[in-house]
């Protein structure tokens, strides 16, 4: 299913009391191999403008699958921002998570 959609993996390096980066770097290569070619990988540290990031990947790069790398706060932020940006159109997106 991921092969049919453009994917972005948004990684919160600040997750889990700033251990998100270390945890991501430990699994990055294995995880990236599972995604289709052309997957957009976006690491960030707080503070970060998630709204601008999501608008860019949705509108400019036509992403329809968003993978949140971080904790429940990261997923919540992405989900709420996605809803704010798209409203009821959120149903066209696939959302996933990588616990860091």
Secondary structure, DSSP 8 states (H G I E B T S, - for coil): -GGGS-EEEEEETTHHHHTHHHHHHHHHHHHHHTS-TT-EEEEE-SS--HHHHHHHHHHTS---EEEEEE-HHHHHHHHHHHHHHHGGGGGG-EEEEEE-
